[in-house]
Amino acid sequence: MVEELKTQWKKLWQERLDDKLRAEGIAVTDYSSLFVERGTIIHATRDFKVLNFKEILEQHKIENADRFIQPSPQADGWNKFIKTEITGKKPQRNKRAETYRQEAKPVLQPKKGGRGWLHL
């Protein structure tokens, strides 16, 4: 059921009619499973009700609807998860070699502001 709703959801957004004059996205056909009729404004710049896939899943009485919805980009999202959990943990390389390295000598400030004996 959820897979069917997802395919309908993708189809709704791919087949929408973009009205450039009013800056709106309009549904082209009826999507009864998504509770969207033909001519419904699905995307606009102002004064419209935003379609929410989670609400549609809840109307179909699907349990635990959050697991079928990806996290929003504003609050972390998949990229943040990948960066922190998968690629963020760097392997500890050369750990043994670092214990045997000598510390670098601190860089001292040159005498007389870097002027040598020629510039007297």
N, C-alpha and C positions, 0 to 999 in steps of 0.2 A: 504494500500500500504506500509506504513512504517513498519507494523508488518511483512509483507511478506519479506521485505528487511532485517529486523533484524534476522529473522529465517535463511535466506540465508547466512547472515554474520556469524552467529554462526556456521552454517554447514560448511562454508568455512574454518574456523579456527579449527574445530574439525576434519575434514577429510583431513587435509593437510598431505603431505608426507614430513617427516623430513629427509633431506639428511645430515647424520652425517659427511661425508667426506668434503663437501663444506660448512657446517654450514648454510643451507638454508631451508626454508619452501616452498614447491611447491604446487600449486593448483592441485588437483587430477582430477576434472571435470570442465566443462564449467559452469560459473555462468553468464548468459547473463544479468540478471537484475543488477548485480554488476559490469558489464563491465570487467570481469576477464575471461580469456581463460585458457584452460587446459595447464599446464606447466608453468604458470606465477609464478615468484618468489614473494611470498607474505611476506616473512620474511627472512632477511639475516643479516650478520654482517657488510657488506659494499657494496657500489656501487649498490643500487637498489632504486626504487621509492616506498616510503611508501604508503600503501593503507590507505585512509582516508574515514571513513563512512560519514562524513559531506559533502565531495565533491561528493560522490555518491548520497546523497539526493539532493544536488543542481543540479546535472545533470538530475535528475528526476523532477526538478522544483517543489520541495516541499517547501512551504512557511515556514519561521521561523524554519529552520533546527536545530538551536541550542537547542531547547527545547527537542529534541529526543536524544540528546547526553549527556551522563553524564560528569561531569567536570573531568578534568585530575587530576591524583594523584599528579603531580608536582605542580600544582596551586590549592591548597586547596583540592578539591575532596569531596566525600560524607562523609568520616570520619571526616574531619575538620568541615563540616557543622553540623554533629551530635554532635560533642564535644562542639561546641560553642553555637548552637542554642537550642539543645534539652537537653543534659545532663550537659552542662556547667553552667546553672543557678541553683544554689543550693537554696533550700528553706531556709528561715530565721527561724531557730528553736531556741527555748529558748531565744528569743529576750527580753522578759520581765524578765526572770531569770537573764540575764546578767546585767540588770540595778541594781539589788539588791546585786550582788556579791561584796565582799570586795576585794580591790586590794591586791595582794600578796606583802609581805614585800620584799624589795630588799635584795639580798644575799650579805652580807658584807664579805670583805676579812678577814680571821682569823688573829689574832694578832701574831706577831713574826713568820710569815710564816708557821703557823700551828703547831709549836713546843709548847708543853705544859711544865708544871713545872718540869716534870720528866726528860726532855732532857737537862737540864741546865748543 
